[in-house]
Every structure is written in C-alpha cells, then in structure tokens.
Amino acid sequence: MIFEVWAPKATAVELYALGGRRAMSPGERGWWSAEVEGAEHGTPYAFAVDGDGPYPDPRTRRQPEGVFGQSMVYDHAHFTWSDHDWKGRDLRGGVIYELHVGTFTAEGTFAAAIEKLPHLVELCVDFVEVMPVVPVPGGRNWGYDGVDLYAVNETYGGPDGLKSFVDACHRAGIGVILDVVYNHLGPSGNFLRPFGPYFSGFDGSYWGEAVNLDGPESDEVRRYFIGNALQWLRDFHIDGLRLDAVHALHDKRAKHLLAELSEEVDALACFVGRPLSLIAESDLNDPRMVRSVDAGGLGMTAQWNDDVHHALHCAVSGESHGYYEDFAQLSALAKVLTQGVVHDGSYSNFRARAHGQSFAGVPGHRLVACLQNHDQIGNRPVGDRLPIPALKLGAGLLLTSPFTPMLFMGEEWGTHTPFFFFSDHVEPELRESEGTRREREFDGFGYVWEAPNPSDEETFLRSKLDWSEVKEEAHWSLLCWYRDLIALRKALPELSDPRLDRVRVEVDPLGKWLLMWRGALAVTANFSLESVTLPLTPGTVLLASDDPVVMGEEGLRMPAQSLVISRSTRK
C-alpha cells in the first residue's frame, strides 16, 4: 500500500513500518509518499521529519496506544454496515439529545451507550449529539482537548465502536450529530507542528493557538479540516456535525472556511442521498451564519442559540449574575420567543457594548435551543443542574417553542448527578495547573470558584449518570412529562411551526407568569410560588405539569410553578 503525508518544508521524511525505516519520495505541493509491500489494515506505522520523530500520522485513522503511540492503518471497508435502508433525518422538526460517551453509562463506551438506545427511542428524540470522540491525553476528557482529528478515542471503543453506535442508532431511527473542534487543538499530544504550518503563530482564543486558515500554505490546512468533516459524514455515516466555537476561527479569506465546508457537505449530501447538517456554535448572534452561501451567508443548517438558554434559565432559576444580567427580566424571554435573540444590536451590559444583529426572517428551526447543555452545567464550579420544578417549567417552554430543542443527558429525569469539567493530562504541569486555568477562564462570571480538581479521577466518576434514579417516583414523573411534551410537539403542527412571526407572548408586569400563543394553543407558565389566574376563556387542557388546574369562567387557575398547554382564547 502507499503511505502519504504532507510536509511542505521538510527536506527528508521517513516512514517507520513493518520493522523498517524507509525514505519517502517528495511529490507535488509538499506531499511525500512511499509504497510498502505487505502493509495492510492493522499495520502500525509512524513518520520522522528531518530526523525528528517518530510522530503519528496527522491524518491517522487509529491510535490504539493513545496520542503518544504509533498510528495504525485502518481500512474503512473492513466494517460491515447494516443501515442500508437509512435515508437520513432532516433537522427541521427534530429534537436533539446531547451526551458524553464517557459519562453516559457506567462503562463509558459506545457499546454500553447502544444498550441505552431504547430509552431514547421511548423518549422520542430524533438525534443524539455526541460530544467530541477524537483521541485525548489520558483516559478521561470532555473531548475539546482532542488531537489526531481523524481517529476515534480507543477508551470509548475506537473507530469500529463509533460505527457500531451509529449503525445501531440508525436501526433505531435516530440520527447522529458529532461534535467536532476545528478552532484549536489540545495542548498535549499535538504533533502537527513538525509537519507543516498548521498554526498561525498567535493565540486564536482562550483555548489555544489559532489554526492557519488564511496564511501561506493554508490551502492544505483547510483541506485537512474539510477532509476531516467529510470523513465523519461519509465513512462513519454521521448525519450532522456540531462545529465548536466557530467565532474562534480566524479566516480573512474572501470565502470563509464555513462557506467552503457548506458547499462541500452539500455536494456530499447529493452523493450519499441523505440530508447532512452543519450546526455552528457561535456567540456572535450573526444571522449570516445560517443564511445560504448564495445569499451571502455561511451556509450553516443551524446554530446554537445561547440567548434562549439564558432567558429560560433566568426565568426558572432566578439567577442574574454574570452574563445572566442581560436576561433577568421576563421581557427577555418574551423577546427570544418571538424574535430569536435578545441581543439583536442592542446593548449588552455584560459585554459593555452593543451586540448581535436582528434574526428577522430566520426560521426558528435554524436556532438550536436548550435548557441545559454540557457548557452551561459544566462551566458552573460544582457542575450543578436545575431542580425538578425548574425543569418542568423550562422544558414546557422549550419543547413548545419554535426552535430546534436540545436536551442534555439525564435532564429528562432530573438527575442529581453533577457534570463537572474533567481532564487527565499526562504532563505534570498541565495536570497541576488545570484547576487554576479553569478558574481564570471564568473570572468575572460571578461565581465563587470552589470546583473539584479537574484532574482527579473522582471528579470524572461523580459525573457519570446514575440510571437507577429513573425508578424513583419524582424522577419517573419528570421523565413522563418530557415524553408527553415531545409527543405533543410531534402531534400538533402548531408546536413545531418555526415561524417566529406567528408566536405571540404576553408577560405579567410583576414577573409571575408568561403566556405564549402557538396558533390557537395557549402555553401558560406560572413562575411564582403561589397560584395565579390567567385571563383565558374556558377551553380544553391538553397537558399540565401539576394538578389541580381549573379552567373556569374567571380564567385558567394554575398552581405554583406550573405549566399548562390548552386550547383557549384570550378573555
């Protein structure tokens, strides 16, 4: 077989394989190659560049010994798929479920996650969104410190494990979205630098050095990332990618990397015959992110919408510290439900400047919204989640909103399990400084930082879901509430209608209640600790979070901290 590697500045590149060391031949545009008879699927190999190394292949498909070990030849054709009838799933109308493989089950593997798919089928979610699965240093990590971007973490089950998980999801009727990180690489085990100008030479964000998307020799660097995205969608049958922190991509070219990626993914979708989605995480509040390329946008299918999360969180928790200060009033929740964002060019107190742009004309399904996610829980010092009463209210509003809703693992039954930030760096200086670095990252957010040590194994183990909780009455009741909400959303077209201009919202001047109209459906939320009566004409109650609910001549009488969905009209 032929081995290839890009090393445009090297004067000599050597291949280690089958017990020998072979000189590679230079080719066009910085590519080197060598043919090795007898090399095949499962053959270990590595490269040396100008005498330094050996290093893993920058495009390694398998790292069986971890980020510091040799690469291994991996032939995608060796896996047998059973999802031949899978036609894909459109993001529109879908419900997403985010999970972290290492903490979703006690075993922390793809195989164990497959055993939990019946739970997700009964919950009636349409997609699972898997946090990054590329190799990381040590045995535990969120995944955003990844290197070897073409490979899969062996701790989870390696490339065959991921394929088995995707195959099982498709057989269960569930699409798979994979979280990928292209704005930086992890600080440990990153061996790209000896091969070529993969980096720009300056800090692109808090998390690391900017990748070289627009400087000299950047054509191949861009192909490195675009080729990676296409690999997941084509060779692993992934249905969509969630692109981490795209605002940290530094690209001044006329055609942005995201626009180029969008065009490539559209072409691949035509070839594989199923829809492929790109979901950007962006804090810019810029509607160009989700506009088509031919309309001057970046072509993303959707983007995460933090404004919805912040407004929901404030409404159900009462918190107003840090960035929550801009969302503390119910008027902020009313605005996001009808206009998509709060910061549409308005002033942000947290940023001390104007922020964002109007999303007028953007359908709600292009905005992925949540009540909880890995960041919003894990970025809190003690990884604490919302209590069950808050989850009932928040889920009721989220799952009747015009957006694409996303849940975070365990949320649906109100798990007490925290989700901490954890890592397992090999280098002592990284292990010892991780907690301090994390505290420094959130300076000014209003937290008293008393977080457990991210490097302690116990921090990771405490983050694993406790599935035995589901059997307890309070947790089972909440799970049934989530199931009923998703089922109602799928049964009534008004609830999945993405047109923001069709949503009407009224709020109590005293901040006790909110009334959202979805066509003829009234979604009423009582945030106060006392019962309230909303001025609605008698109608049919379709779903209520708590009893007793009375629909009488005076209106809708609701208990404290409750939510009701009904067919009603305004009195």
C-alpha positions as CSV (number, residue, x, y, z in Angstrom):
1,M,0.0,0.0,0.0
2,I,1.0,3.6,-0.4
3,F,1.6,5.9,2.5
4,E,1.3,9.7,2.1
5,V,1.9,12.7,4.3
6,W,2.0,16.5,3.8
7,A,5.3,18.1,5.0
8,P,6.0,21.1,2.7
9,K,9.0,22.5,4.5
10,A,10.8,19.2,5.2
11,T,14.0,18.1,3.4
12,A,13.6,14.5,4.4
13,V,10.6,12.4,5.6
14,E,10.9,8.7,6.7
15,L,8.3,6.1,7.3
16,Y,8.5,3.5,10.1
17,A,6.6,0.4,9.2
18,L,6.9,-3.4,9.4
19,G,10.1,-3.1,11.4
20,G,11.9,-1.0,8.8
21,R,12.7,2.7,8.2
22,R,12.1,3.9,4.6
23,A,12.9,7.2,2.9
24,M,9.8,8.8,1.4
25,S,9.8,10.4,-2.0
26,P,8.8,14.1,-2.4
27,G,5.9,15.0,-4.7
28,E,3.9,18.0,-5.7
29,R,2.8,20.7,-3.3
30,G,4.7,19.3,-0.3
31,W,3.3,15.7,-0.4
32,W,5.6,12.8,0.3
33,S,4.9,9.1,-0.4
34,A,6.2,5.6,0.0
35,E,4.9,2.2,-1.1
36,V,5.3,-0.7,1.3
37,E,4.6,-4.2,0.2
38,G,2.7,-6.2,2.9
39,A,1.3,-3.2,4.8
40,E,-2.4,-3.6,5.4
41,H,-5.3,-3.0,7.7
42,G,-3.8,-3.2,11.3
43,T,-0.2,-2.3,10.4
44,P,1.4,0.1,12.8
45,Y,3.4,3.0,11.3
46,A,4.8,6.4,12.1
47,F,6.8,9.2,10.4
48,A,10.0,11.0,11.0
49,V,10.5,14.6,9.7
50,D,14.1,15.8,9.2
51,G,15.3,13.2,11.6
52,D,12.9,14.1,14.4
53,G,10.2,11.7,15.5
54,P,8.7,9.2,15.1
55,Y,5.4,11.0,15.1
56,P,1.8,9.8,14.5
57,D,0.3,10.5,11.1
58,P,-1.5,13.8,11.1
59,R,-4.4,12.0,9.3
60,T,-4.1,8.9,11.4
61,R,-7.4,6.9,11.5
62,R,-6.5,4.9,14.5
63,Q,-4.3,5.4,17.6
64,P,-4.5,2.1,19.5
65,E,-1.9,3.1,22.1
66,G,-3.1,6.7,22.6
67,V,-2.0,10.1,21.4
68,F,1.7,9.4,22.1
69,G,1.8,6.0,20.3
70,Q,2.2,4.9,16.7
71,S,-0.6,5.2,14.2
72,M,-2.3,2.1,12.7
73,V,-3.6,1.5,9.2
74,Y,-7.4,1.5,9.3
75,D,-9.4,0.5,6.2
76,H,-13.0,1.7,6.4
77,A,-14.0,-1.2,4.1
78,H,-13.4,-3.7,6.9
79,F,-16.6,-2.7,8.8
80,T,-19.9,-4.1,7.7
81,W,-22.8,-1.7,7.9
82,S,-26.5,-2.7,8.4
83,D,-28.1,0.7,7.9
84,H,-28.6,0.4,4.1
85,D,-32.3,1.5,4.5
86,W,-31.4,4.6,6.4
87,K,-32.5,7.7,4.4
88,G,-31.2,10.3,7.0
89,R,-33.1,12.7,9.0
90,D,-33.8,16.4,8.5
91,L,-33.1,18.8,11.3
92,R,-36.4,20.5,10.8
93,G,-38.9,19.4,13.4
94,G,-36.3,17.3,15.2
95,V,-35.4,17.0,18.9
96,I,-31.7,16.6,19.8
97,Y,-30.3,14.7,22.8
98,E,-26.7,15.7,23.8
99,L,-24.5,13.1,25.5
100,H,-20.9,12.5,26.6
101,V,-19.9,8.9,25.9
102,G,-17.6,8.5,28.9
103,T,-20.3,9.5,31.5
104,F,-23.5,8.5,29.7
105,T,-23.1,5.0,31.2
106,A,-21.0,3.4,34.0
107,E,-18.9,1.7,31.4
108,G,-18.3,4.8,29.3
109,T,-18.2,3.1,25.9
110,F,-20.1,3.1,22.6
111,A,-21.2,-0.5,23.3
112,A,-22.8,0.5,26.6
113,A,-24.4,3.5,25.0
114,I,-26.1,1.2,22.5
115,E,-27.8,-0.6,25.4
116,K,-29.5,2.7,26.4
117,L,-30.9,3.5,22.9
118,P,-34.4,2.0,23.9
119,H,-34.6,4.8,26.5
120,L,-34.0,7.4,23.8
121,V,-36.5,5.7,21.4
122,E,-39.2,5.9,24.1
123,L,-38.3,9.5,24.8
124,C,-38.9,10.0,21.1
125,V,-35.8,12.1,20.3
126,D,-34.7,12.4,16.7
127,F,-30.9,12.9,17.0
128,V,-28.2,12.2,19.5
129,E,-25.4,14.8,19.6
130,V,-22.2,13.2,20.8
131,M,-19.5,15.3,22.4
132,P,-16.1,15.0,20.7
133,V,-14.7,11.5,20.4
134,V,-11.2,12.1,19.0
135,P,-8.2,10.9,21.0
136,V,-7.2,12.9,24.0
137,P,-4.4,12.6,26.5
138,G,-5.1,10.2,29.4
139,G,-8.3,8.3,30.0
140,R,-11.0,11.0,30.5
141,N,-11.8,14.3,29.0
142,W,-14.7,16.4,27.7
143,G,-13.1,15.9,24.2
144,Y,-12.3,19.5,23.4
145,D,-8.6,18.9,24.1
146,G,-8.5,16.5,21.1
147,V,-5.7,15.8,18.7
148,D,-5.4,13.2,15.8
149,L,-8.7,14.6,14.5
150,Y,-9.2,11.7,12.0
151,A,-9.1,9.0,14.8
152,V,-11.5,7.9,17.5
153,N,-10.8,7.6,21.2
154,E,-9.9,3.9,22.0
155,T,-11.3,4.3,25.5
156,Y,-14.7,4.6,24.0
157,G,-14.3,1.7,21.5
158,G,-12.2,3.1,18.6
159,P,-13.4,3.6,15.1
160,D,-15.4,0.3,14.9
161,G,-17.1,1.2,18.2
162,L,-18.3,4.5,16.8
163,K,-19.5,2.9,13.6
164,S,-21.4,0.3,15.6
165,F,-23.0,3.0,17.7
166,V,-24.1,5.0,14.6
167,D,-25.3,1.8,12.9
168,A,-27.4,0.9,16.0
169,C,-28.8,4.5,16.2
170,H,-29.9,4.3,12.5
171,R,-31.6,0.9,13.1
172,A,-33.5,2.6,16.0
173,G,-34.5,5.5,13.7
174,I,-32.2,8.0,15.4
175,G,-29.8,10.3,13.6
176,V,-26.3,11.1,14.9
177,I,-24.6,14.5,15.2
178,L,-21.0,14.6,16.1
179,D,-19.3,17.5,17.9
180,V,-16.0,18.5,16.2
181,V,-13.4,21.1,17.1
182,Y,-11.6,23.0,14.4
183,N,-10.7,26.2,16.1
184,H,-7.8,24.8,18.1
185,L,-6.1,21.5,19.1
186,G,-5.3,20.2,22.6
187,P,-2.1,21.2,24.3
188,S,-0.8,17.7,24.8
189,G,-0.1,15.1,22.1
190,N,-0.4,17.5,19.3
191,F,2.3,16.6,16.7
192,L,1.1,18.7,13.7
193,R,3.7,21.4,14.0
194,P,6.7,19.4,12.8
195,F,4.9,18.5,9.6
196,G,3.8,21.9,8.4
197,P,2.3,25.4,9.0
198,Y,-0.9,24.1,10.6
199,F,-0.9,27.1,13.1
200,S,-0.9,30.9,12.7
201,G,1.5,31.7,15.4
202,F,-0.9,33.6,17.7
203,D,-3.5,32.8,20.3
204,G,-6.7,32.4,18.5
205,S,-8.8,32.1,21.6
206,Y,-8.5,31.3,25.3
207,W,-8.1,27.6,24.5
208,G,-5.1,27.7,22.2
209,E,-3.2,28.8,19.1
210,A,-5.2,29.8,16.0
211,V,-5.1,27.3,13.1
212,N,-3.7,28.6,9.8
213,L,-6.8,29.1,7.6
214,D,-5.6,32.1,5.6
215,G,-1.8,32.4,5.7
216,P,0.9,30.9,3.5
217,E,0.4,27.1,2.8
218,S,-3.1,27.3,4.2
219,D,-4.8,25.6,1.3
220,E,-3.8,22.2,2.6
221,V,-4.6,23.2,6.2
222,R,-8.1,24.0,5.1
223,R,-8.3,20.7,3.3
224,Y,-7.2,18.9,6.5
225,F,-10.2,20.2,8.3
226,I,-12.7,19.9,5.4
227,G,-11.5,16.4,4.7
228,N,-12.0,15.5,8.3
229,A,-15.6,16.7,8.3
230,L,-16.3,14.7,5.1
231,Q,-14.8,11.6,6.6
232,W,-17.2,11.6,9.5
233,L,-20.2,12.2,7.3
234,R,-19.2,9.7,4.5
235,D,-17.2,7.0,6.2
236,F,-18.8,6.9,9.6
237,H,-22.4,7.6,8.3
238,I,-22.7,10.6,10.7
239,D,-25.8,12.7,9.9
240,G,-24.5,16.1,11.0
241,L,-21.7,17.9,12.7
242,R,-21.8,20.4,15.5
243,L,-18.9,22.8,15.0
244,D,-17.4,24.1,18.2
245,A,-16.9,27.8,18.8
246,V,-16.7,28.9,15.2
247,H,-16.3,32.5,16.3
248,A,-12.7,31.4,17.2
249,L,-11.9,30.5,13.6
250,H,-9.6,33.2,12.2
251,D,-10.2,33.4,8.5
252,K,-9.8,36.6,6.4
253,R,-10.2,34.9,3.0
254,A,-12.9,36.0,0.6
255,K,-14.6,32.7,1.1
256,H,-14.8,31.7,4.7
257,L,-13.9,28.1,5.7
258,L,-17.5,27.6,6.8
259,A,-18.9,28.6,3.5
260,E,-16.4,26.3,1.7
261,L,-17.3,23.5,4.1
262,S,-21.0,24.1,3.5
263,E,-20.6,23.7,-0.3
264,E,-18.6,20.5,0.1
265,V,-21.1,19.0,2.5
266,D,-24.0,19.9,0.2
267,A,-22.1,18.1,-2.6
268,L,-21.6,15.0,-0.4
269,A,-25.3,15.0,0.6
270,C,-26.2,14.8,-3.1
271,F,-23.8,11.8,-3.5
272,V,-24.9,9.8,-0.4
273,G,-28.6,10.6,-0.9
274,R,-29.5,11.8,2.6
275,P,-29.6,15.2,4.4
276,L,-26.4,16.3,6.1
277,S,-26.5,19.0,8.7
278,L,-23.9,21.6,10.0
279,I,-24.7,23.2,13.3
280,A,-22.4,26.0,14.4
281,E,-21.7,27.1,18.0
282,S,-21.4,30.9,17.7
283,D,-21.7,33.7,20.2
284,L,-21.8,36.4,17.5
285,N,-25.6,36.5,17.1
286,D,-25.0,36.9,13.4
287,P,-27.8,35.7,11.1
288,R,-25.3,35.3,8.2
289,M,-24.2,32.1,9.9
290,V,-27.4,30.4,8.8
291,R,-28.1,32.1,5.6
292,S,-27.3,30.2,2.4
293,V,-24.0,30.8,0.7
294,D,-25.7,32.1,-2.5
295,A,-27.4,34.7,-0.3
296,G,-24.1,35.9,1.1
297,G,-24.2,33.7,4.3
298,L,-22.0,30.9,5.6
299,G,-24.5,28.2,4.8
300,M,-24.9,26.5,8.2
301,T,-28.0,24.5,8.7
302,A,-28.4,25.9,12.2
303,Q,-26.6,27.4,15.1
304,W,-26.7,27.1,18.9
305,N,-28.7,29.9,20.5
306,D,-27.4,30.9,23.9
307,D,-29.9,33.7,24.3
308,V,-32.8,31.2,24.6
309,H,-30.9,29.3,27.2
310,H,-30.0,32.4,29.2
311,A,-33.6,33.7,29.2
312,L,-35.1,30.3,30.1
313,H,-32.5,29.8,32.9
314,C,-33.2,33.2,34.4
315,A,-36.9,32.7,34.3
316,V,-36.9,29.3,36.1
317,S,-33.9,29.8,38.4
318,G,-34.0,33.5,39.4
319,E,-30.2,33.8,38.8
320,S,-28.9,37.1,37.4
321,H,-25.1,37.0,37.8
322,G,-22.5,37.3,35.1
323,Y,-23.9,37.1,31.6
324,Y,-27.4,36.4,33.0
325,E,-27.8,40.0,34.0
326,D,-29.0,40.9,30.4
327,F,-31.7,38.2,30.7
328,A,-33.0,38.6,34.2
329,Q,-36.5,40.1,33.2
330,L,-39.3,38.1,31.7
331,S,-39.3,40.6,28.9
332,A,-36.1,39.0,27.7
333,L,-37.8,35.6,27.5
334,A,-40.7,37.1,25.6
335,K,-38.3,38.7,23.1
336,V,-36.3,35.5,22.4
337,L,-39.5,33.5,21.9
338,T,-40.7,36.0,19.3
339,Q,-37.5,37.3,17.7
340,G,-35.0,34.5,18.3
341,V,-32.4,36.6,20.2
342,V,-32.2,39.3,22.8
343,H,-29.0,40.9,21.5
344,D,-30.0,42.0,18.0
345,G,-27.8,45.1,18.0
346,S,-29.0,46.1,21.5
347,Y,-26.6,47.0,24.3
348,S,-25.2,44.2,26.4
349,N,-24.3,45.1,30.0
350,F,-22.1,42.0,30.3
351,R,-20.1,42.9,27.2
352,A,-20.4,46.7,27.8
353,R,-21.1,47.2,24.1
354,A,-23.8,46.7,21.5
355,H,-24.0,43.1,20.3
356,G,-25.6,41.0,17.6
357,Q,-28.0,41.6,14.7
358,S,-31.7,41.0,14.0
359,F,-32.7,37.5,13.1
360,A,-35.9,38.7,11.3
361,G,-36.9,36.2,8.6
362,V,-34.8,33.4,10.0
363,P,-37.0,30.3,10.8
364,G,-36.8,29.0,14.4
365,H,-35.6,25.6,13.3
366,R,-32.3,27.1,12.4
367,L,-31.7,28.0,16.1
368,V,-30.8,25.1,18.4
369,A,-32.1,26.0,21.9
370,C,-31.7,24.2,25.2
371,L,-32.5,24.5,28.9
372,Q,-29.2,22.8,29.8
373,N,-26.1,21.6,27.9
374,H,-22.6,20.4,28.7
375,D,-21.2,24.0,28.9
376,Q,-24.0,25.6,30.9
377,I,-23.8,22.9,33.5
378,G,-20.1,22.0,33.4
379,N,-19.0,25.7,33.4
380,R,-20.5,26.1,36.8
381,P,-17.9,25.4,39.6
382,V,-19.8,22.5,41.1
383,G,-21.5,21.2,37.9
384,D,-24.9,21.6,39.4
385,R,-28.1,21.1,37.4
386,L,-31.6,22.6,37.6
387,P,-34.0,21.1,40.2
388,I,-37.1,19.3,39.1
389,P,-39.6,22.2,39.4
390,A,-37.4,24.4,37.3
391,L,-37.0,21.6,34.7
392,K,-40.8,21.1,34.4
393,L,-41.3,24.8,33.6
394,G,-38.3,25.2,31.4
395,A,-38.9,22.0,29.4
396,G,-42.5,23.0,28.9
397,L,-41.5,26.3,27.3
398,L,-38.5,24.8,25.3
399,L,-40.5,21.9,23.8
400,T,-43.4,24.2,22.8
401,S,-41.1,26.9,21.3
402,P,-40.4,27.5,17.6
403,F,-36.8,26.4,17.9
404,T,-35.0,23.1,17.5
405,P,-34.9,21.9,21.1
406,M,-31.9,20.0,22.6
407,L,-31.8,18.1,25.9
408,F,-28.7,17.2,27.9
409,M,-28.3,13.6,29.1
410,G,-30.1,12.9,32.4
411,E,-32.1,16.2,32.2
412,E,-35.2,14.2,31.2
413,W,-35.4,12.6,34.6
414,G,-33.9,15.4,36.6
415,T,-30.7,13.5,37.6
416,H,-28.9,14.7,40.7
417,T,-25.6,13.7,39.1
418,P,-23.4,16.8,38.5
419,F,-21.5,17.3,35.3
420,F,-18.0,18.6,36.2
421,F,-15.2,19.7,34.0
422,F,-12.6,16.9,34.0
423,S,-9.4,16.0,32.2
424,D,-6.4,13.6,32.5
425,H,-3.3,15.3,31.2
426,V,-0.1,13.3,31.2
427,E,2.3,16.2,31.8
428,P,2.5,17.1,35.5
429,E,2.5,20.9,34.8
430,L,-0.8,20.6,32.8
431,R,-2.4,18.4,35.5
432,E,-1.4,20.7,38.3
433,S,-2.5,23.9,36.5
434,E,-5.8,22.8,35.1
435,G,-7.9,23.9,38.0
436,T,-6.3,27.3,38.2
437,R,-6.6,27.7,34.4
438,R,-10.3,26.8,34.6
439,E,-10.9,29.3,37.4
440,R,-9.1,32.0,35.4
441,E,-11.3,31.4,32.3
442,F,-14.4,32.3,34.3
443,D,-13.2,35.2,36.2
444,G,-15.9,37.9,36.2
445,F,-18.8,35.4,35.7
446,G,-20.0,36.0,39.3
447,Y,-19.1,32.5,40.7
448,V,-17.4,31.7,43.9
449,W,-15.0,29.2,42.4
450,E,-14.9,26.1,44.7
451,A,-14.7,23.5,42.0
452,P,-13.2,20.0,42.4
453,N,-9.8,19.3,40.9
454,P,-10.5,18.5,37.2
455,S,-7.5,16.1,37.2
456,D,-8.9,13.9,40.0
457,E,-10.5,10.7,38.7
458,E,-13.2,11.1,41.3
459,T,-14.3,14.3,39.5
460,F,-14.9,12.2,36.4
461,L,-16.6,9.3,38.2
462,R,-19.0,11.6,40.0
463,S,-20.1,12.9,36.6
464,K,-21.4,9.5,35.4
465,L,-25.2,9.3,35.2
466,D,-27.0,7.2,37.8
467,W,-29.6,5.3,35.8
468,S,-31.1,3.8,39.0
469,E,-32.7,7.2,39.7
470,V,-35.2,6.7,36.9
471,K,-37.0,4.2,39.0
472,E,-37.7,6.7,41.8
473,E,-41.2,8.3,41.7
474,A,-40.2,12.0,41.3
475,H,-37.7,11.2,38.5
476,W,-40.1,8.9,36.7
477,S,-42.8,11.5,36.8
478,L,-40.5,14.1,35.2
479,L,-39.5,11.6,32.5
480,C,-43.1,11.1,31.7
481,W,-43.5,14.9,31.5
482,Y,-40.7,15.1,29.0
483,R,-42.1,12.2,27.0
484,D,-45.6,13.8,26.9
485,L,-44.2,17.1,25.8
486,I,-42.2,15.6,22.9
487,A,-45.2,13.5,21.9
488,L,-47.5,16.6,21.9
489,R,-44.9,18.6,19.9
490,K,-44.9,15.9,17.3
491,A,-48.7,15.5,17.3
492,L,-49.6,19.2,17.0
493,P,-48.2,21.1,14.0
494,E,-48.6,24.4,15.9
495,L,-45.9,23.4,18.3
496,S,-43.2,22.7,15.6
497,D,-44.1,25.7,13.5
498,P,-40.8,27.5,13.1
499,R,-42.2,30.9,12.0
500,L,-41.2,33.4,14.7
501,D,-43.7,36.0,13.5
502,R,-46.5,33.6,14.3
503,V,-45.6,33.5,18.0
504,R,-47.3,35.9,20.4
505,V,-46.2,36.3,24.0
506,E,-47.7,38.2,27.0
507,V,-46.0,38.6,30.3
508,D,-47.2,39.6,33.8
509,P,-45.8,43.1,34.7
510,L,-44.9,41.6,38.1
511,G,-43.0,38.8,36.6
512,K,-45.2,36.0,37.8
513,W,-46.4,34.4,34.6
514,L,-45.9,34.2,30.8
515,L,-48.5,33.3,28.2
516,M,-47.2,32.1,24.8
517,W,-49.6,31.7,21.8
518,R,-48.8,29.0,19.3
519,G,-51.8,29.3,16.9
520,A,-54.9,28.6,19.0
521,L,-52.7,26.9,21.6
522,A,-52.0,28.7,24.8
523,V,-48.8,27.8,26.7
524,T,-49.0,29.3,30.2
525,A,-46.2,29.3,32.7
526,N,-46.6,30.3,36.3
527,F,-43.1,31.1,37.7
528,S,-44.3,32.3,41.1
529,L,-44.6,30.4,44.4
530,E,-48.3,31.0,44.6
531,S,-51.3,30.1,42.4
532,V,-52.4,32.6,39.7
533,T,-55.4,33.0,37.4
534,L,-54.7,33.9,33.8
535,P,-57.5,35.6,31.7
536,L,-58.4,32.8,29.3
537,T,-61.8,31.7,28.2
538,P,-62.8,28.1,29.1
539,G,-61.1,25.6,26.8
540,T,-59.5,22.2,26.7
541,V,-56.4,21.5,28.8
542,L,-54.1,19.2,26.7
543,L,-51.2,18.9,29.1
544,A,-50.5,20.1,32.6
545,S,-47.4,19.8,34.7
546,D,-49.3,19.8,38.1
547,D,-52.8,19.3,39.4
548,P,-55.2,20.8,40.2
549,V,-55.7,23.0,37.1
550,V,-59.1,24.7,36.9
551,M,-60.4,26.2,33.6
552,G,-63.4,28.2,34.7
553,E,-65.4,31.4,34.0
554,E,-62.7,33.5,35.7
555,G,-60.0,32.0,33.6
556,L,-57.2,29.4,34.0
557,R,-56.4,28.8,37.6
558,M,-52.8,27.4,37.9
559,P,-50.9,26.1,40.9
560,A,-47.5,27.5,41.9
561,Q,-44.5,26.8,39.5
562,S,-46.6,25.0,36.9
563,L,-47.1,25.0,33.1
564,V,-50.3,24.3,31.1
565,I,-50.9,23.8,27.4
566,S,-54.5,24.3,26.4
567,R,-56.8,25.2,23.5
568,S,-58.2,28.6,24.6
569,T,-58.8,32.2,23.6
570,R,-58.0,35.4,25.4
571,K,-60.8,36.8,27.6
